[in-house]
Amino acid sequence: KTDMSILLKKNCSRPRKGSLLLEAILSVLIMSVCLVLVIQGFMTVVRATRESDGYARAVFAGENMIFALMQAMTATAPWNADEIPRDPNQTIRMTKQPHESGGLLEEVDLEIQWRTGSKSKSLFLSTLLLDTDARKGLQQP
């Protein structure tokens, strides 16, 4: 009986062949999966930052156009949209038309387009403005 217990103790204390290799393969697999997830998260952040930059530039351009329109309402000189600084990668289109209420209002629609890689993005802004004749009547005492 003592011979058998000594034999069992020898087999249990000795490492099995191939277990170290299996542990190494599993650790490399776990590390590579974690690394892929970290890289994927980083790329998502970079892509979101690039897109938000395009939207921020478009909002800034739209804000400039709206402020220029507001200044034109109080100015005596006619409004010239070409004097507003623009991003060369953007296309800005503005349309003015009488508002459907038929009153003293004009509807101003502003569309800003730009490209991010192979995709085309756009931002639409719309506001109401007193029409030119109504503005002249308000400015005269």
C-alpha positions in Angstrom: 0.0 0.0 0.0 2.8 2.4 0.7 4.4 1.7 -2.7 1.2 2.7 -4.4 0.8 6.0 -2.6 4.4 6.9 -3.4 3.8 6.2 -7.0 0.7 8.4 -7.1 2.4 11.3 -5.4 5.2 11.2 -8.0 2.7 11.3 -10.9 0.7 14.2 -9.4 3.7 16.4 -8.6 5.3 16.1 -12.1 3.8 18.6 -14.7 2.0 17.0 -17.6 3.6 17.4 -21.0 2.0 20.0 -23.3 0.1 21.9 -20.6 2.5 24.8 -20.6 2.1 25.1 -24.4 -1.7 25.1 -24.0 -1.5 27.9 -21.4 0.7 30.0 -23.7 -1.6 29.6 -26.7 -4.6 30.5 -24.5 -2.9 33.6 -23.1 -1.9 34.8 -26.6 -5.4 34.2 -27.8 -6.9 36.2 -25.0 -4.4 39.0 -25.4 -5.0 39.2 -29.2 -8.8 39.4 -28.7 -8.4 42.2 -26.1 -6.0 44.1 -28.4 -8.4 43.8 -31.4 -11.2 45.3 -29.2 -9.0 48.2 -28.0 -7.9 49.0 -31.6 -11.5 48.8 -32.8 -12.6 51.2 -30.1 -9.8 53.6 -31.0 -10.8 53.6 -34.7 -14.4 54.3 -33.8 -13.3 57.4 -31.8 -11.1 58.6 -34.7 -14.0 58.2 -37.1 -16.5 60.0 -34.9 -14.0 62.8 -34.4 -13.6 63.2 -38.1 -17.3 63.3 -38.7 -18.0 65.8 -35.9 -15.3 68.1 -37.3 -17.3 68.2 -40.6 -20.6 69.0 -38.8 -18.9 71.6 -36.6 -17.6 73.4 -39.7 -21.0 73.2 -41.4 -22.8 74.6 -38.3 -20.2 77.4 -38.1 -20.8 78.3 -41.8 -24.5 78.3 -41.3 -24.2 80.5 -38.2 -22.1 83.0 -40.2 -24.8 83.1 -42.9 -27.6 83.6 -40.4 -25.7 86.4 -38.6 -25.0 88.0 -41.9 -28.7 87.9 -42.7 -29.5 89.4 -39.3 -27.0 92.2 -40.0 -28.5 92.8 -43.4 -31.8 93.5 -41.8 -30.5 96.5 -40.1 -28.0 97.6 -42.8 -28.8 100.0 -45.5 -26.5 98.3 -48.1 -27.7 95.2 -49.9 -26.6 91.9 -48.5 -23.8 90.0 -50.4 -23.4 86.4 -49.4 -20.0 86.2 -51.3 -18.3 88.3 -48.6 -18.8 85.6 -45.9 -15.7 83.4 -45.4 -16.3 79.8 -46.5 -14.7 76.5 -46.2 -13.5 75.5 -49.8 -14.7 71.9 -49.1 -18.3 73.0 -48.6 -21.1 73.8 -51.0 -23.6 76.4 -49.6 -26.9 76.9 -51.3 -29.4 79.5 -50.0 -32.9 80.0 -51.4 -35.4 82.8 -50.5 -39.1 82.5 -51.2 -42.3 84.1 -49.9 -43.6 82.3 -46.9 -46.9 80.4 -47.3 -48.6 82.7 -44.9 -48.6 85.3 -47.7 -47.7 88.1 -45.3 -44.5 90.0 -44.7 -42.3 87.0 -44.3 -39.8 85.3 -46.5 -38.6 81.8 -45.9 -34.9 81.4 -46.1 -33.5 77.8 -46.6 -29.8 77.1 -46.2 -28.2 73.9 -47.3 -24.6 73.1 -46.6 -22.9 70.1 -48.2 -19.5 68.5 -47.7 -17.7 65.3 -48.3 -16.1 63.0 -45.8 -14.2 60.4 -47.6 -16.5 58.9 -50.1 -19.7 59.9 -48.3 -21.6 63.2 -48.9 -23.0 64.9 -45.8 -25.5 67.8 -45.6 -27.0 70.1 -43.1 -30.2 72.0 -43.6 -31.2 75.3 -41.8 -34.4 77.2 -42.3 -35.6 80.5 -40.9 -38.1 83.3 -41.5 -37.2 86.8 -42.4 -39.1 90.0 -43.0 -39.3 90.6 -46.7 -37.4 93.5 -48.2 -40.4 95.9 -48.5 -41.4 95.3 -44.9 -37.9 96.0 -43.7 -37.8 99.3 -45.6 -41.1 100.3 -44.1 -39.8 99.5 -40.5 -36.5 101.5 -41.0 -38.2 104.7 -42.2 -39.4 107.0 -39.4 
